[in-house]
Amino acid sequence: MSPLYQFDVDTFRAIHIGLHHPWLDPVFWALTWLGDGVTQTVLVLSVLLHPGSRKLFWPLISSLAIGGILGAQGLKRLVPRDRPSNLPWAHAQEPLFGGNSFPSGHTTSSFAIAVMLILLTRGTRYAWTGWAALGLGCLIGLSRIYRGVHWPSDVIAGACCGTFFACAIYLLFENFGWVRKC
């Protein structure tokens, strides 16, 4: 057994089985729901409601669309990897719709939004928002393992992928003079 697969199995068991408590199921369901692309799109659209935050819209929606949708979903089509919910001892907590597991799309989009917020708000009084979003992104990634639909390395790769796309998009926006901080 390869060391990566052993890490995935051991860590998956520790989180998916070892952390399982009935009272945590709705907590991790809510976290997974916050990482869903539709929910994240609505949250990003909500920045348009406040005039002071409207300048965040294009960088955030670009990070979500390019990192979360194109990046994660594109990689899923390139990397054929079964979800851990296919294991006989796993108890997936959401309907299985198939598809590859690498990387976690929920985690990718959560990190893309969070890292973009960190970059857009650093050095301002709103810097805490990006760090709070990053903490939420970590919990969303954890929820994907807890709910039995992703390997830990899927979540780690999703975090790296989301970070990469947010940084690349930020640099592109900055190069063209499109970045306006809070």
N, CA, C and O atoms as a DFTB+ gen file, in Angstrom:
728 C
 N C O
     1  1       0.843      -1.170       0.000
     2  2       0.000       0.000       0.000
     3  2       0.893       1.239       0.000
     4  3       1.834       1.328       0.789
     5  1       0.605       2.186      -0.875
     6  2       1.432       3.392      -0.970
     7  2       1.244       4.264       0.273
     8  3       0.191       4.219       0.908
     9  1       2.254       5.049       0.617
    10  2       2.141       5.919       1.802
    11  2       0.988       6.926       1.686
    12  3       0.335       7.224       2.686
    13  1       0.729       7.457       0.478
    14  2      -0.376       8.413       0.311
    15  2      -1.720       7.724       0.561
    16  3      -2.582       8.264       1.254
    17  1      -1.888       6.537      -0.005
    18  2      -3.135       5.817       0.198
    19  2      -3.303       5.457       1.674
    20  3      -4.407       5.553       2.209
    21  1      -2.224       5.046       2.337
    22  2      -2.289       4.723       3.762
    23  2      -2.680       5.957       4.574
    24  3      -3.501       5.866       5.487
    25  1      -2.090       7.119       4.240
    26  2      -2.455       8.379       4.890
    27  2      -3.943       8.660       4.699
    28  3      -4.650       8.992       5.650
    29  1      -4.413       8.520       3.445
    30  2      -5.817       8.786       3.147
    31  2      -6.749       7.877       3.939
    32  3      -7.712       8.346       4.545
    33  1      -6.465       6.583       3.935
    34  2      -7.328       5.625       4.634
    35  2      -7.321       5.885       6.137
    36  3      -8.378       5.936       6.765
    37  1      -6.132       6.050       6.714
    38  2      -6.031       6.260       8.160
    39  2      -6.711       7.564       8.585
    40  3      -7.456       7.585       9.565
    41  1      -6.460       8.628       7.864
    42  2      -7.046       9.926       8.212
    43  2      -8.542       9.928       7.948
    44  3      -9.315      10.475       8.735
    45  1      -8.953       9.314       6.838
    46  2     -10.387       9.218       6.546
    47  2     -11.116       8.479       7.668
    48  3     -12.161       8.928       8.138
    49  1     -10.561       7.349       8.091
    50  2     -11.186       6.584       9.185
    51  2     -11.255       7.413      10.471
    52  3     -12.273       7.411      11.163
    53  1     -10.168       8.119      10.783
    54  2     -10.128       8.908      12.016
    55  2     -11.201       9.994      12.017
    56  3     -11.805      10.265      13.055
    57  1     -11.443      10.617      10.864
    58  2     -12.433      11.699      10.792
    59  2     -13.832      11.147      10.557
    60  3     -14.766      11.475      11.288
    61  1     -13.976      10.313       9.542
    62  2     -15.295       9.821       9.136
    63  2     -15.933       8.902      10.180
    64  3     -17.142       8.953      10.410
    65  1     -15.117       8.074      10.799
    66  2     -15.643       7.143      11.791
    67  2     -15.326       7.625      13.206
    68  3     -16.191       7.627      14.081
    69  1     -14.076       8.033      13.417
    70  2     -13.645       8.416      14.762
    71  2     -14.324       9.660      15.313
    72  3     -14.579       9.736      16.515
    73  1     -14.620      10.630      14.469
    74  2     -15.279      11.865      14.920
    75  2     -16.799      11.766      14.918
    76  3     -17.482      12.647      15.441
    77  1     -17.328      10.697      14.333
    78  2     -18.775      10.644      14.137
    79  2     -19.562      10.656      15.450
    80  3     -19.335       9.843      16.347
    81  1     -20.484      11.596      15.524
    82  2     -21.465      11.697      16.607
    83  2     -22.751      12.211      15.984
    84  3     -22.710      13.118      15.153
    85  1     -23.883      11.656      16.364
    86  2     -25.144      12.088      15.758
    87  2     -25.397      13.591      15.857
    88  3     -25.988      14.176      14.950
    89  1     -24.961      14.219      16.939
    90  2     -25.199      15.658      17.071
    91  2     -24.317      16.474      16.129
    92  3     -24.624      17.637      15.867
    93  1     -23.222      15.893      15.610
    94  2     -22.367      16.600      14.656
    95  2     -22.878      16.502      13.212
    96  3     -22.500      17.308      12.362
    97  1     -23.729      15.524      12.942
    98  2     -24.223      15.344      11.569
    99  2     -24.855      16.617      11.003
   100  3     -24.507      17.005       9.888
   101  1     -25.776      17.291      11.724
   102  2     -26.348      18.512      11.147
   103  2     -25.346      19.659      11.039
   104  3     -25.475      20.509      10.157
   105  1     -24.356      19.693      11.919
   106  2     -23.322      20.731      11.846
   107  2     -22.518      20.562      10.562
   108  3     -22.288      21.526       9.831
   109  1     -22.096      19.334      10.295
   110  2     -21.307      19.099       9.089
   111  2     -22.158      19.152       7.822
   112  3     -21.638      19.449       6.747
   113  1     -23.450      18.871       7.931
   114  2     -24.343      19.070       6.789
   115  2     -24.400      20.558       6.442
   116  3     -24.316      20.928       5.270
   117  1     -24.542      21.415       7.465
   118  2     -24.609      22.855       7.232
   119  2     -23.302      23.378       6.633
   120  3     -23.321      24.232       5.747
   121  1     -22.182      22.870       7.112
   122  2     -20.891      23.294       6.561
   123  2     -20.762      22.877       5.097
   124  3     -20.300      23.659       4.266
   125  1     -21.167      21.659       4.783
   126  2     -21.140      21.208       3.395
   127  2     -22.036      22.091       2.537
   128  3     -21.661      22.451       1.421
   129  1     -23.204      22.441       3.038
   130  2     -24.145      23.290       2.317
   131  2     -23.521      24.660       2.023
   132  3     -23.717      25.213       0.941
   133  1     -22.759      25.211       3.000
   134  2     -22.087      26.500       2.781
   135  2     -21.014      26.409       1.695
   136  3     -20.679      27.414       1.068
   137  1     -20.477      25.213       1.472
   138  2     -19.452      25.022       0.448
   139  2     -20.007      24.698      -0.918
   140  3     -19.244      24.568      -1.875
   141  1     -21.327      24.562      -1.037
   142  2     -21.952      24.267      -2.316
   143  2     -21.837      25.483      -3.244
   144  3     -21.963      26.623      -2.799
   145  1     -21.601      25.234      -4.514
   146  2     -21.411      26.310      -5.478
   147  2     -22.579      27.278      -5.575
   148  3     -22.373      28.481      -5.737
   149  1     -23.809      26.769      -5.478
   150  2     -24.982      27.644      -5.548
   151  2     -25.016      28.567      -4.335
   152  3     -25.239      29.770      -4.475
   153  1     -24.797      28.012      -3.151
   154  2     -24.779      28.825      -1.927
   155  2     -23.663      29.864      -2.000
   156  3     -23.866      31.023      -1.640
   157  1     -22.490      29.449      -2.464
   158  2     -21.374      30.390      -2.556
   159  2     -21.650      31.492      -3.574
   160  3     -21.263      32.641      -3.360
   161  1     -22.308      31.156      -4.669
   162  2     -22.657      32.164      -5.666
   163  2     -23.599      33.203      -5.053
   164  3     -23.421      34.403      -5.263
   165  1     -24.585      32.748      -4.307
   166  2     -25.515      33.676      -3.652
   167  2     -24.761      34.562      -2.655
   168  3     -25.012      35.765      -2.583
   169  1     -23.844      33.974      -1.892
   170  2     -23.062      34.759      -0.933
   171  2     -22.196      35.798      -1.638
   172  3     -22.094      36.934      -1.175
   173  1     -21.568      35.420      -2.757
   174  2     -20.756      36.379      -3.508
   175  2     -21.651      37.468      -4.097
   176  3     -21.282      38.642      -4.081
   177  1     -22.801      37.102      -4.608
   178  2     -23.738      38.101      -5.138
   179  2     -24.182      39.087      -4.062
   180  3     -24.495      40.240      -4.357
   181  1     -24.206      38.627      -2.818
   182  2     -24.651      39.502      -1.731
   183  2     -23.719      40.684      -1.498
   184  3     -24.137      41.667      -0.885
   185  1     -22.466      40.626      -1.966
   186  2     -21.582      41.786      -1.812
   187  2     -22.090      42.969      -2.634
   188  3     -21.703      44.109      -2.379
   189  1     -22.944      42.712      -3.608
   190  2     -23.513      43.790      -4.422
   191  2     -24.551      44.603      -3.654
   192  3     -24.902      45.706      -4.073
   193  1     -25.044      44.075      -2.540
   194  2     -26.065      44.769      -1.760
   195  2     -25.514      45.980      -1.019
   196  3     -26.253      46.928      -0.754
   197  1     -24.248      45.964      -0.685
   198  2     -23.636      47.069       0.066
   199  2     -22.693      47.838      -0.866
   200  3     -21.756      47.255      -1.412
   201  1     -22.929      49.127      -1.049
   202  2     -22.091      49.898      -1.986
   203  2     -20.587      49.814      -1.704
   204  3     -19.789      49.828      -2.641
   205  1     -20.192      49.728      -0.444
   206  2     -18.779      49.680      -0.102
   207  2     -18.094      48.373      -0.462
   208  3     -16.870      48.328      -0.585
   209  1     -18.870      47.313      -0.631
   210  2     -18.255      46.011      -0.932
   211  2     -18.413      45.606      -2.396
   212  3     -17.934      44.543      -2.791
   213  1     -19.063      46.418      -3.194
   214  2     -19.297      46.055      -4.599
   215  2     -18.006      45.846      -5.380
   216  3     -17.973      45.058      -6.324
   217  1     -16.947      46.542      -4.996
   218  2     -15.670      46.398      -5.714
   219  2     -15.057      45.007      -5.542
   220  3     -14.135      44.637      -6.269
   221  1     -15.571      44.240      -4.580
   222  2     -15.082      42.885      -4.360
   223  2     -15.725      41.872      -5.308
   224  3     -15.226      40.757      -5.462
   225  1     -16.828      42.261      -5.941
   226  2     -17.623      41.305      -6.698
   227  2     -16.840      40.605      -7.802
   228  3     -16.795      39.375      -7.821
   229  1     -16.227      41.340      -8.715
   230  2     -15.582      40.700      -9.877
   231  2     -14.410      39.798      -9.495
   232  3     -14.286      38.699     -10.036
   233  1     -13.546      40.238      -8.571
   234  2     -12.489      39.288      -8.168
   235  2     -13.047      38.031      -7.488
   236  3     -12.549      36.929      -7.718
   237  1     -14.078      38.196      -6.652
   238  2     -14.638      37.037      -5.952
   239  2     -15.379      36.099      -6.900
   240  3     -15.197      34.884      -6.833
   241  1     -16.205      36.644      -7.771
   242  2     -16.960      35.780      -8.692
   243  2     -16.017      35.107      -9.686
   244  3     -16.263      33.977     -10.106
   245  1     -14.933      35.799     -10.067
   246  2     -13.941      35.187     -10.959
   247  2     -13.228      34.035     -10.264
   248  3     -13.001      32.986     -10.866
   249  1     -12.876      34.231      -9.000
   250  2     -12.221      33.154      -8.237
   251  2     -13.137      31.961      -8.094
   252  3     -12.706      30.817      -8.241
   253  1     -14.405      32.222      -7.805
   254  2     -15.367      31.133      -7.666
   255  2     -15.545      30.392      -8.986
   256  3     -15.504      29.163      -9.029
   257  1     -15.743      31.148     -10.059
   258  2     -16.023      30.518     -11.357
   259  2     -14.805      29.799     -11.921
   260  3     -14.905      28.652     -12.357
   261  1     -13.669      30.460     -11.916
   262  2     -12.472      29.868     -12.534
   263  2     -11.857      28.804     -11.636
   264  3     -11.536      27.708     -12.096
   265  1     -11.694      29.124     -10.359
   266  2     -11.084      28.147      -9.449
   267  2     -12.021      27.029      -9.075
   268  3     -11.685      25.852      -9.203
   269  1     -13.212      27.401      -8.608
   270  2     -14.134      26.402      -8.097
   271  2     -14.824      25.582      -9.156
   272  3     -15.030      24.380      -8.990
   273  1     -15.181      26.229     -10.241
   274  2     -15.948      25.494     -11.257
   275  2     -15.014      24.930     -12.328
   276  3     -14.949      23.716     -12.520
   277  1     -14.304      25.796     -13.013
   278  2     -13.440      25.312     -14.098
   279  2     -12.254      24.507     -13.566
   280  3     -11.957      23.425     -14.074
   281  1     -11.575      25.035     -12.541
   282  2     -10.385      24.351     -12.017
   283  2     -10.697      23.006     -11.403
   284  3     -10.150      21.985     -11.819
   285  1     -11.575      23.001     -10.413
   286  2     -11.881      21.745      -9.708
   287  2     -12.594      20.749     -10.618
   288  3     -12.236      19.572     -10.658
   289  1     -13.593      21.219     -11.342
   290  2     -14.344      20.290     -12.191
   291  2     -13.493      19.801     -13.367
   292  3     -13.644      18.662     -13.809
   293  1     -12.607      20.650     -13.869
   294  2     -11.693      20.215     -14.928
   295  2     -10.746      19.138     -14.439
   296  3     -10.519      18.145     -15.131
   297  1     -10.186      19.330     -13.239
   298  2      -9.292      18.322     -12.672
   299  2     -10.030      17.013     -12.391
   300  3      -9.471      15.931     -12.569
   301  1     -11.279      17.114     -11.954
   302  2     -12.054      15.890     -11.689
   303  2     -12.177      15.035     -12.945
   304  3     -12.188      13.806     -12.870
   305  1     -12.268      15.684     -14.086
   306  2     -12.392      14.935     -15.344
   307  2     -11.056      14.327     -15.781
   308  3     -11.025      13.358     -16.540
   309  1      -9.965      14.898     -15.298
   310  2      -8.642      14.410     -15.673
   311  2      -8.111      13.325     -14.732
   312  3      -7.298      12.495     -15.139
   313  1      -8.563      13.331     -13.494
   314  2      -8.027      12.400     -12.485
   315  2      -9.118      11.398     -12.094
   316  3     -10.022      11.736     -11.329
   317  1      -9.041      10.176     -12.611
   318  2     -10.049       9.166     -12.273
   319  2      -9.796       8.578     -10.881
   320  3      -8.928       7.724     -10.705
   321  1     -10.554       9.039      -9.917
   322  2     -10.370       8.562      -8.549
   323  2     -11.733       8.346      -7.905
   324  3     -12.566       9.251      -7.863
   325  1     -11.944       7.137      -7.405
   326  2     -13.213       6.825      -6.752
   327  2     -13.337       7.559      -5.421
   328  3     -12.349       7.874      -4.759
   329  1     -14.563       7.811      -5.066
   330  2     -14.845       8.426      -3.775
   331  2     -14.723       7.376      -2.673
   332  3     -14.970       6.194      -2.913
   333  1     -14.343       7.799      -1.466
   334  2     -14.221       6.822      -0.376
   335  2     -15.561       6.218       0.022
   336  3     -15.603       5.178       0.679
   337  1     -16.644       6.858      -0.369
   338  2     -17.965       6.319      -0.044
   339  2     -18.204       4.968      -0.704
   340  3     -19.153       4.270      -0.346
   341  1     -17.366       4.586      -1.657
   342  2     -17.480       3.278      -2.304
   343  2     -16.907       2.153      -1.447
   344  3     -17.103       0.978      -1.758
   345  1     -16.206       2.499      -0.377
   346  2     -15.659       1.471       0.516
   347  2     -16.792       0.821       1.305
   348  3     -17.746       1.497       1.686
   349  1     -16.696      -0.482       1.552
   350  2     -17.792      -1.159       2.250
   351  2     -18.024      -0.652       3.672
   352  3     -19.146      -0.750       4.167
   353  1     -17.020      -0.120       4.339
   354  2     -17.171       0.331       5.718
   355  2     -17.471       1.819       5.835
   356  3     -17.642       2.322       6.946
   357  1     -17.538       2.538       4.711
   358  2     -17.854       3.971       4.753
   359  2     -19.366       4.156       4.782
   360  3     -20.116       3.370       4.204
   361  1     -19.786       5.189       5.453
   362  2     -21.214       5.500       5.574
   363  2     -21.446       6.918       5.070
   364  3     -21.547       7.860       5.856
   365  1     -21.528       7.058       3.760
   366  2     -21.717       8.381       3.167
   367  2     -23.028       8.980       3.644
   368  3     -24.045       8.291       3.731
   369  1     -22.994      10.284       3.955
   370  2     -24.165      10.960       4.487
   371  2     -24.878      11.814       3.450
   372  3     -25.716      12.646       3.798
   373  1     -24.559      11.618       2.211
   374  2     -25.281      12.329       1.165
   375  2     -25.464      11.386      -0.006
   376  3     -24.711      10.423      -0.156
   377  1     -26.454      11.655      -0.834
   378  2     -26.696      10.742      -1.957
   379  2     -25.482      10.672      -2.870
   380  3     -24.843      11.683      -3.160
   381  1     -25.183       9.475      -3.312
   382  2     -24.034       9.290      -4.192
   383  2     -24.452       9.576      -5.622
   384  3     -25.383       8.970      -6.154
   385  1     -23.745      10.510      -6.226
   386  2     -24.069      10.878      -7.604
   387  2     -22.958      10.473      -8.538
   388  3     -22.982      10.807      -9.723
   389  1     -21.996       9.764      -8.020
   390  2     -20.881       9.318      -8.849
   391  2     -19.887      10.438      -9.060
   392  3     -19.858      11.423      -8.322
   393  1     -19.086      10.266     -10.070
   394  2     -18.077      11.275     -10.357
   395  2     -16.806      11.025      -9.580
   396  3     -16.800      10.333      -8.562
   397  1     -15.749      11.590     -10.071
   398  2     -14.450      11.451      -9.428
   399  2     -14.357      12.341      -8.199
   400  3     -15.085      13.326      -8.072
   401  1     -13.461      11.985      -7.309
   402  2     -13.382      12.716      -6.044
   403  2     -12.258      13.744      -5.991
   404  3     -12.244      14.578      -5.086
   405  1     -11.322      13.712      -6.923
   406  2     -10.128      14.561      -6.830
   407  2     -10.209      15.736      -7.787
   408  3     -10.369      15.536      -8.991
   409  1     -10.101      16.960      -7.279
   410  2     -10.043      17.431      -5.892
   411  2     -11.442      17.722      -5.363
   412  3     -12.421      17.606      -6.101
   413  1     -11.540      18.093      -4.110
   414  2     -12.822      18.476      -3.532
   415  2     -13.233      19.836      -4.090
   416  3     -12.558      20.839      -3.862
   417  1     -14.342      19.860      -4.820
   418  2     -14.832      21.116      -5.391
   419  2     -15.294      22.092      -4.331
   420  3     -15.070      23.296      -4.454
   421  1     -15.944      21.578      -3.277
   422  2     -16.387      22.444      -2.184
   423  2     -15.189      23.158      -1.555
   424  3     -15.238      24.358      -1.285
   425  1     -14.116      22.402      -1.328
   426  2     -12.925      22.980      -0.710
   427  2     -12.234      23.941      -1.661
   428  3     -11.793      25.012      -1.242
   429  1     -12.132      23.578      -2.937
   430  2     -11.484      24.440      -3.919
   431  2     -12.164      25.794      -3.973
   432  3     -11.503      26.828      -3.878
   433  1     -13.475      25.797      -4.125
   434  2     -14.179      27.078      -4.238
   435  2     -14.132      27.858      -2.928
   436  3     -14.031      29.085      -2.950
   437  1     -14.201      27.174      -1.792
   438  2     -14.121      27.860      -0.500
   439  2     -12.776      28.547      -0.321
   440  3     -12.712      29.686       0.141
   441  1     -11.709      27.862      -0.683
   442  2     -10.379      28.459      -0.564
   443  2     -10.155      29.555      -1.604
   444  3      -9.479      30.544      -1.322
   445  1     -10.709      29.393      -2.792
   446  2     -10.569      30.439      -3.811
   447  2     -11.198      31.739      -3.319
   448  3     -10.611      32.811      -3.466
   449  1     -12.380      31.643      -2.739
   450  2     -13.051      32.835      -2.212
   451  2     -12.295      33.395      -1.011
   452  3     -12.074      34.603      -0.927
   453  1     -11.900      32.527      -0.085
   454  2     -11.233      32.976       1.138
   455  2      -9.896      33.648       0.841
   456  3      -9.606      34.721       1.371
   457  1      -9.089      33.024       0.003
   458  2      -7.774      33.602      -0.303
   459  2      -7.938      34.925      -1.053
   460  3      -7.185      35.869      -0.815
   461  1      -8.912      34.998      -1.951
   462  2      -9.159      36.264      -2.634
   463  2      -9.563      37.336      -1.626
   464  3      -9.099      38.472      -1.720
   465  1     -10.417      36.996      -0.669
   466  2     -10.791      37.955       0.372
   467  2      -9.582      38.394       1.193
   468  3      -9.451      39.572       1.527
   469  1      -8.703      37.456       1.518
   470  2      -7.479      37.810       2.256
   471  2      -6.662      38.819       1.459
   472  3      -6.197      39.817       2.009
   473  1      -6.485      38.562       0.165
   474  2      -5.686      39.453      -0.673
   475  2      -6.340      40.825      -0.842
   476  3      -5.650      41.844      -0.864
   477  1      -7.650      40.849      -0.959
   478  2      -8.356      42.109      -1.185
   479  2      -8.491      42.962       0.073
   480  3      -8.622      44.183      -0.014
   481  1      -8.459      42.324       1.236
   482  2      -8.685      43.077       2.474
   483  2      -7.436      43.220       3.342
   484  3      -7.500      43.835       4.406
   485  1      -6.307      42.667       2.914
   486  2      -5.113      42.736       3.773
   487  2      -4.727      44.202       4.009
   488  3      -4.772      45.044       3.112
   489  1      -4.350      44.453       5.248
   490  2      -3.951      45.803       5.627
   491  2      -5.115      46.752       5.859
   492  3      -4.906      47.950       6.052
   493  1      -6.339      46.233       5.843
   494  2      -7.513      47.075       6.087
   495  2      -8.202      46.611       7.370
   496  3      -7.837      45.592       7.956
   497  1      -9.191      47.370       7.786
   498  2      -9.933      46.975       8.989
   499  2     -10.823      45.754       8.737
   500  3     -11.377      45.182       9.676
   501  1     -10.956      45.362       7.476
   502  2     -11.772      44.202       7.122
   503  2     -10.941      42.938       6.892
   504  3     -11.458      41.938       6.395
   505  1      -9.679      42.981       7.244
   506  2      -8.788      41.835       7.009
   507  2      -9.303      40.567       7.696
   508  3      -9.049      39.461       7.219
   509  1     -10.003      40.712       8.781
   510  2     -10.526      39.548       9.516
   511  2     -11.483      38.719       8.660
   512  3     -11.606      37.512       8.870
   513  1     -12.163      39.350       7.695
   514  2     -13.156      38.614       6.906
   515  2     -12.513      37.497       6.090
   516  3     -13.055      36.396       5.996
   517  1     -11.363      37.785       5.508
   518  2     -10.668      36.763       4.727
   519  2     -10.198      35.615       5.600
   520  3     -10.297      34.451       5.213
   521  1      -9.682      35.944       6.785
   522  2      -9.199      34.894       7.683
   523  2     -10.353      34.073       8.233
   524  3     -10.224      32.863       8.417
   525  1     -11.486      34.727       8.499
   526  2     -12.675      33.988       8.931
   527  2     -13.152      33.062       7.812
   528  3     -13.533      31.919       8.066
   529  1     -13.129      33.557       6.576
   530  2     -13.529      32.727       5.426
   531  2     -12.573      31.556       5.252
   532  3     -12.998      30.466       4.870
   533  1     -11.284      31.764       5.529
   534  2     -10.315      30.675       5.424
   535  2     -10.595      29.602       6.485
   536  3     -10.533      28.407       6.194
   537  1     -10.898      30.026       7.699
   538  2     -11.272      29.069       8.746
   539  2     -12.513      28.284       8.361
   540  3     -12.591      27.074       8.577
   541  1     -13.494      28.993       7.781
   542  2     -14.704      28.330       7.305
   543  2     -14.372      27.349       6.188
   544  3     -14.936      26.256       6.134
   545  1     -13.462      27.730       5.299
   546  2     -13.037      26.831       4.220
   547  2     -12.419      25.547       4.758
   548  3     -12.653      24.466       4.217
   549  1     -11.627      25.666       5.829
   550  2     -11.042      24.471       6.459
   551  2     -12.140      23.571       7.026
   552  3     -12.080      22.350       6.883
   553  1     -13.132      24.170       7.663
   554  2     -14.242      23.379       8.210
   555  2     -15.076      22.741       7.104
   556  3     -15.548      21.614       7.255
   557  1     -15.257      23.450       6.000
   558  2     -15.986      22.878       4.862
   559  2     -15.227      21.669       4.318
   560  3     -15.833      20.641       4.016
   561  1     -13.907      21.788       4.194
   562  2     -13.092      20.650       3.758
   563  2     -13.220      19.476       4.716
   564  3     -13.362      18.332       4.283
   565  1     -13.173      19.749       6.001
   566  2     -13.331      18.701       7.008
   567  2     -14.702      18.038       6.879
   568  3     -14.832      16.827       7.053
   569  1     -15.724      18.841       6.571
   570  2     -17.073      18.281       6.436
   571  2     -17.166      17.288       5.284
   572  3     -17.946      16.337       5.346
   573  1     -16.381      17.500       4.238
   574  2     -16.425      16.603       3.089
   575  2     -15.864      15.216       3.450
   576  3     -16.317      14.195       2.932
   577  1     -14.878      15.206       4.340
   578  2     -14.323      13.931       4.825
   579  2     -15.302      13.306       5.820
   580  3     -15.617      12.119       5.732
   581  1     -15.775      14.112       6.759
   582  2     -16.711      13.625       7.771
   583  2     -17.937      12.987       7.121
   584  3     -18.410      11.942       7.569
   585  1     -18.448      13.616       6.065
   586  2     -19.648      13.117       5.389
   587  2     -19.350      11.947       4.455
   588  3     -20.271      11.363       3.884
   589  1     -18.074      11.601       4.295
   590  2     -17.706      10.379       3.593
   591  2     -17.572      10.480       2.087
   592  3     -17.573       9.453       1.408
   593  1     -17.459      11.675       1.544
   594  2     -17.434      11.802       0.084
   595  2     -16.078      12.209      -0.495
   596  3     -15.918      12.239      -1.715
   597  1     -15.099      12.523       0.360
   598  2     -13.772      12.878      -0.133
   599  2     -12.679      12.306       0.753
   600  3     -12.830      12.177       1.968
   601  1     -11.577      11.971       0.106
   602  2     -10.359      11.576       0.805
   603  2      -9.688      12.834       1.359
   604  3      -9.888      13.922       0.818
   605  1      -8.902      12.706       2.418
   606  2      -8.167      13.865       2.924
   607  2      -7.272      14.519       1.858
   608  3      -7.166      15.745       1.819
   609  1      -6.638      13.733       1.007
   610  2      -5.789      14.332      -0.035
   611  2      -6.617      15.083      -1.078
   612  3      -6.105      16.006      -1.712
   613  1      -7.891      14.709      -1.271
   614  2      -8.783      15.483      -2.146
   615  2      -8.993      16.883      -1.573
   616  3      -9.001      17.878      -2.297
   617  1      -9.162      16.929      -0.260
   618  2      -9.406      18.202       0.423
   619  2      -8.137      19.060       0.411
   620  3      -8.205      20.263       0.160
   621  1      -6.992      18.449       0.680
   622  2      -5.722      19.189       0.647
   623  2      -5.469      19.727      -0.758
   624  3      -5.065      20.879      -0.921
   625  1      -5.705      18.898      -1.770
   626  2      -5.521      19.339      -3.160
   627  2      -6.508      20.454      -3.504
   628  3      -6.151      21.397      -4.210
   629  1      -7.737      20.357      -3.016
   630  2      -8.718      21.408      -3.247
   631  2      -8.278      22.726      -2.629
   632  3      -8.444      23.783      -3.238
   633  1      -7.715      22.672      -1.420
   634  2      -7.221      23.886      -0.767
   635  2      -6.080      24.502      -1.581
   636  3      -6.032      25.718      -1.763
   637  1      -5.175      23.670      -2.063
   638  2      -4.053      24.165      -2.879
   639  2      -4.547      24.738      -4.208
   640  3      -4.081      25.785      -4.656
   641  1      -5.485      24.043      -4.822
   642  2      -6.040      24.474      -6.110
   643  2      -6.761      25.817      -5.959
   644  3      -6.551      26.724      -6.764
   645  1      -7.597      25.946      -4.948
   646  2      -8.312      27.198      -4.710
   647  2      -7.362      28.339      -4.418
   648  3      -7.566      29.458      -4.889
   649  1      -6.317      28.064      -3.640
   650  2      -5.309      29.080      -3.329
   651  2      -4.583      29.512      -4.598
   652  3      -4.389      30.706      -4.829
   653  1      -4.184      28.554      -5.411
   654  2      -3.495      28.858      -6.665
   655  2      -4.344      29.754      -7.561
   656  3      -3.870      30.784      -8.039
   657  1      -5.592      29.366      -7.788
   658  2      -6.437      30.147      -8.691
   659  2      -6.716      31.535      -8.146
   660  3      -6.729      32.498      -8.913
   661  1      -6.940      31.668      -6.849
   662  2      -7.178      32.990      -6.264
   663  2      -5.956      33.882      -6.444
   664  3      -6.094      35.051      -6.806
   665  1      -4.776      33.354      -6.200
   666  2      -3.548      34.145      -6.352
   667  2      -3.318      34.532      -7.813
   668  3      -2.952      35.669      -8.108
   669  1      -3.532      33.590      -8.717
   670  2      -3.344      33.873     -10.140
   671  2      -4.332      34.937     -10.622
   672  3      -3.957      35.845     -11.363
   673  1      -5.570      34.827     -10.208
   674  2      -6.589      35.796     -10.617
   675  2      -6.295      37.161      -9.997
   676  3      -6.450      38.190     -10.654
   677  1      -5.874      37.169      -8.744
   678  2      -5.518      38.430      -8.095
   679  2      -4.379      39.122      -8.845
   680  3      -4.445      40.322      -9.108
   681  1      -3.333      38.363      -9.190
   682  2      -2.204      38.944      -9.921
   683  2      -2.643      39.461     -11.283
   684  3      -2.183      40.519     -11.714
   685  1      -3.506      38.750     -11.956
   686  2      -4.030      39.200     -13.243
   687  2      -4.827      40.497     -13.084
   688  3      -4.624      41.451     -13.835
   689  1      -5.728      40.526     -12.110
   690  2      -6.518      41.732     -11.854
   691  2      -5.613      42.902     -11.471
   692  3      -5.821      44.029     -11.921
   693  1      -4.617      42.630     -10.645
   694  2      -3.693      43.683     -10.220
   695  2      -2.881      44.201     -11.396
   696  3      -2.651      45.405     -11.507
   697  1      -2.447      43.306     -12.271
   698  2      -1.663      43.688     -13.452
   699  2      -2.456      44.638     -14.356
   700  3      -1.889      45.555     -14.951
   701  1      -3.760      44.413     -14.455
   702  2      -4.597      45.264     -15.306
   703  2      -5.172      46.454     -14.551
   704  3      -5.929      47.240     -15.120
   705  1      -4.820      46.597     -13.269
   706  2      -5.314      47.723     -12.483
   707  2      -6.765      47.596     -12.064
   708  3      -7.429      48.600     -11.807
   709  1      -7.265      46.364     -11.993
   710  2      -8.664      46.133     -11.664
   711  2      -8.903      45.880     -10.189
   712  3     -10.049      45.700      -9.779
   713  1      -7.848      45.862      -9.375
   714  2      -8.003      45.579      -7.949
   715  2      -8.261      46.889      -7.215
   716  3      -7.495      47.847      -7.317
   717  1      -9.357      46.898      -6.477
   718  2      -9.669      48.033      -5.601
   719  2      -9.920      47.468      -4.226
   720  3     -10.905      46.764      -4.000
   721  1      -9.026      47.779      -3.307
   722  2      -9.139      47.239      -1.951
   723  2     -10.224      47.959      -1.168
   724  3     -10.673      49.045      -1.533
   725  1     -10.631      47.314      -0.075
   726  2     -11.650      47.909       0.807
   727  2     -11.088      49.098       1.551
   728  3     -11.798      49.725       2.337
